[in-house]
């Protein structure tokens, strides 16, 4: 009788020969890039630094494609988007101390949005670890501590033999639901020292499946089958799990209206008869969801935005499917199902009974009509037309990446993403500067489609350096900059709260001339010409910038009657 633990994978004669005769001139950095290649990585992002040079030198002896950005935080945003688009773990190579710390905001966004980023950082030499008194350049007393509260897992290397296993474990962690950023750190001397270890030819890091407990999905299916007014909130977990098809099948079987959160844009067809779209900051939508006798929440923690600023008070039975255990029932009591969204929805589809409900589409239309009437009464036709023109100019399958700016806030609620996994924003953590570098990561992941980045002039200044990156790599990214002369949404918030705005007005460059100085084509457009100018820019190969001088206003949300 043979047991699994008795099985040993015996190397071939060629593998044995190669292991006994490794090529000369390799170091610890080679073990890093060999492990990444063995795991299936093809592209890495990053920015070199003194302690990390062993990794970067090893890149020239590998087949990995390196995309170097000009700021570590931007490199992190690019890796985040690459992970979202491909579903793969995106390697991010960083140096010790300041370089590593500069990536923190990007890693926070990746954590909030469940984007798989594999950050690998150098460390000071092994002799200085733990002492905090050696005076090494870039030294931190405890570098890991700066990341432990942000990333999903931390992995430490102290010898070359630990490198393949640590990176493989981090890779597995990043891609196990919920996806997320992970951290590996390797001392400078370990990276630089010559190695006689055999080449890493393959690595096994299969993500663990997060399967729902069958007794819980049985109860959930029973509740949904017997519901009189079921409804569904679909979050970013549906997108990360590639579960949009399962979601639609379930919604249609039980005739449940669906609201997509801002992180779940595109998870459900916008114009479907059961689609309540994404008007979460509207009391009409909140009332509808509160009235559901059974509410299924898939891949959302029902945080501040998804709960209409915590004013949502469900009266019916709540079922929550969530891969992140920390978010499960964290805001509302529910039948909590800790599982990957795709696996849980599949389990529900196997047992849920079909419902007939001819009133559901009519109830959806009533809510959407009320929302449109409320928005129309605010006389914000300029903003609505601008968003419609962006949608008309953007090909249906083209990804878009939105910074924290007024037009993006409109897009969260009012933009039709048209395809799953095509609209992304920084609303997870809410940091500025996300849109343009994230679009770079998307263009690297899939160069067959144009990519749109949207920023305000305030957020754009975080990313200007990356104009050099898109030019250097000739990436098909079109950057729309809405120039309102300052931090527009903060100007509006401060005016509403204090009667006037302070510190929100900004001196800024001529963005058209600035882009052209990088060799990037640029156009100054107007509200009238935007649609044509943007469509033209998106259709042309290579990078481009479209600048729209405009002061926009945000629609007034409603939290209470």
ABEGO torsion letter per residue (X at the ends): XBBAAABBBBBBAAAAAAAABBBBGBBAAAAAAAAAAAAGBABBBEBBBAAAAAAAAAAAABABBBBBBABAAAAAAAAAAAAAAAGBBBBBBBBBEAAAAAAAAAAAAAAAAGBBBBBBBBBBBAAABGAGAAGBBGBBABAAAAAAAABABBBBBABAAAAAAAAAAAAAAAABOBBEBBBBBBBAAAAABBBABBBBABBBBBBBBBBBBAAAAAAAAAAAAABABBBBBBBAAAAAAGAAAAAAAAAAAAGBBBBBBAAABGABBAABAABAEABAABAAAAAAAAABABBBBBGBAGBAAAAGGGABBBABBBBBBBABAAABGAABBBBBBBBBAAAAAAAAAAABBBBBBAAAAAAAAAAAAAAAAAAAAAGAAAAAAAAAAAAAABBAABBBBBBBBAAAAAAAAABBAGBBGABBBAAAAGBBGAAAAAAAAAAAABAABBBBBBBBAAAAAAAAAAAAAAAAAGBBBBBBBBBAGEBAAAAAAAAAAAGBBBGABBBBBBAAAAAAAAGBBBBBBBAAAAAAAAAAAAABBEBBBBBBBBBBBBBBBBABX
